[in-house]
Amino acid sequence: MRYCLLMNDWPTAQPLDTTRLHLEPLNVAHAQEMSHVLADTSLYQYIGGAPPTLQLLSERYTRQSLGHSSDGEQGWLNWIVRRQDTAEAIGFIQATLLGSHESLSSEIAWVIGSQHQGNGYATEASNRMVDWLHVQGVSTLIAHIHPKNQASAAVAHKLGLRATETIVDDEICWEASLP
């Protein structure tokens, strides 16, 4: 499948599962529980910013839930990551789709709450998302990672991305081509 740059042509996030995780398409109602997951200031050490207020998160989720940028040039896919055993929200993953019929790429990102880090959740969730993106026609993956963020670099490496020499906003651009 290939998508063009029209708002109604971008794929929409679908529920996805792994052995331990459920990836739930983002909606505005997630803001309340995610404000707690994202409250730890240590999460922003490398990505910048500060924990979002409930109002800010609600506004962000309202925009992101549309599934595309206002000009239609980007598709937005966002999932809340939940543990299968407890249904607890533990973070989020996202993909920003860019491109054309011939070449669809995706900038991917992941954030797992501090108390759940170190369990392989970011890799597991992101790997499932990447598999789904491949089926949607994505041929190139991109991630922007701060050079000191060893945990995210390890996730990117496990997903098959490789660091490039490109630096954007003080972050290393990691890339991979999907078969």
C-alpha positions in Angstrom: 0.0 0.0 0.0 1.1 3.5 -0.8 -0.4 6.8 0.5 -0.5 10.2 -1.1 -0.3 13.5 0.7 -4.0 13.9 1.2 -5.5 14.1 4.7 -7.9 11.2 4.2 -5.2 8.9 2.6 -2.9 8.5 5.6 -3.3 5.2 7.4 -4.9 5.4 10.9 -3.5 3.8 14.0 -4.9 0.3 14.7 -4.8 -1.6 18.0 -1.7 -3.8 18.0 -0.5 -6.4 20.5 2.7 -8.1 21.5 3.3 -10.8 24.0 3.4 -8.4 26.9 1.9 -5.2 25.5 -1.2 -3.7 24.0 -0.7 -0.7 21.8 -3.9 1.4 21.9 -4.5 4.2 19.4 -4.3 7.6 21.1 -7.4 9.5 22.0 -8.0 12.6 24.1 -9.3 10.6 27.0 -5.8 9.2 27.5 -4.6 12.6 28.8 -5.6 12.0 32.4 -3.7 8.8 32.9 -0.8 9.8 30.7 -0.2 13.0 32.7 0.9 10.7 35.5 3.1 8.6 33.3 4.8 11.7 31.9 5.1 13.5 35.2 8.7 12.5 36.0 11.1 15.3 35.1 13.9 12.8 34.4 12.0 11.8 31.2 13.0 15.1 29.7 16.7 15.0 30.3 17.5 14.3 26.6 14.3 15.3 24.8 13.9 18.7 26.5 10.9 20.3 27.9 9.0 19.6 31.1 6.2 17.4 32.2 3.0 18.5 30.4 0.0 19.8 32.4 -3.2 18.0 31.9 -4.6 20.9 29.9 -1.5 20.9 27.6 -1.6 17.2 27.2 -5.4 17.3 26.3 -4.7 19.9 23.7 -1.8 18.0 22.3 -3.8 14.8 22.1 -6.7 16.6 20.5 -4.4 17.6 17.6 -2.6 14.3 17.4 -5.8 12.3 17.4 -6.7 13.9 14.0 -4.1 11.6 12.4 -2.5 14.2 10.2 -1.1 17.7 10.2 -3.4 20.6 9.4 -1.9 20.9 5.8 -2.2 17.2 5.3 1.5 16.8 4.5 2.2 14.5 7.5 0.3 11.5 8.8 0.4 11.1 12.6 0.1 7.7 14.3 0.2 7.6 18.1 -0.3 4.7 20.5 -0.5 4.4 24.2 1.6 1.5 25.4 -0.2 -0.7 28.0 1.0 -3.8 29.8 -1.2 -6.8 28.9 -1.2 -8.2 32.4 -2.4 -5.0 34.3 -3.7 -2.8 31.5 -1.6 0.0 33.0 -0.5 2.8 30.6 3.3 2.8 30.7 4.2 5.2 27.8 3.6 6.0 24.2 5.1 5.4 20.7 4.5 7.5 17.6 5.2 7.6 13.9 5.1 10.7 11.7 4.6 9.7 8.1 6.1 11.7 5.3 6.5 11.2 1.6 4.6 10.2 -1.5 3.2 7.2 -3.3 6.7 6.0 -4.3 8.6 6.7 -1.1 6.9 6.7 2.3 9.1 7.3 5.4 8.4 7.5 9.0 10.0 9.4 11.9 9.5 7.2 14.9 9.8 7.9 18.7 9.1 6.2 22.0 8.8 7.2 25.6 8.3 4.7 28.5 7.6 5.9 32.0 10.6 5.9 34.3 9.4 3.1 36.6 8.9 0.8 33.6 12.2 1.5 31.8 14.8 -1.3 31.5 12.3 -4.0 30.8 12.5 -4.0 27.0 9.1 -2.4 26.6 10.3 0.4 24.3 11.9 -2.1 22.0 9.0 -4.5 22.0 6.4 -1.8 21.4 8.5 0.0 18.7 9.3 -3.3 16.9 5.6 -4.1 16.7 4.9 -0.6 15.3 7.7 -0.9 12.8 6.3 -4.2 11.5 2.9 -2.6 11.1 4.4 0.5 9.4 6.2 -1.8 6.9 2.9 -3.4 6.0 1.5 0.1 5.4 4.2 0.8 2.8 6.8 2.6 4.9 10.3 2.1 3.3 12.5 4.3 5.5 12.6 4.8 9.3 14.1 7.8 11.0 14.7 8.5 14.7 16.3 11.6 16.2 18.2 10.7 19.4 20.4 12.8 21.7 24.0 11.6 21.6 24.0 10.9 25.4 20.7 8.9 25.4 22.2 5.5 25.4 18.9 3.7 26.2 17.2 5.2 23.1 20.3 4.5 21.0 20.1 0.8 22.1 16.4 0.7 21.1 17.2 2.2 17.7 20.0 -0.3 17.2 17.7 -3.2 18.1 15.2 -1.9 15.5 17.8 -2.0 12.8 18.5 1.7 12.6 22.0 3.0 12.3 23.4 6.3 13.4 24.2 8.7 10.6 26.4 11.8 10.5 23.4 14.1 10.3 22.7 16.2 13.4 19.3 17.9 13.7 18.6 20.1 16.8 21.6 18.5 18.6 20.2 15.0 18.0 21.8 12.3 15.8 19.6 11.1 13.0 19.3 7.3 12.9 18.0 5.6 9.8 17.0 2.3 8.3 15.6 1.1 5.1 12.9 -1.6 5.3 13.0 -4.4 2.7 
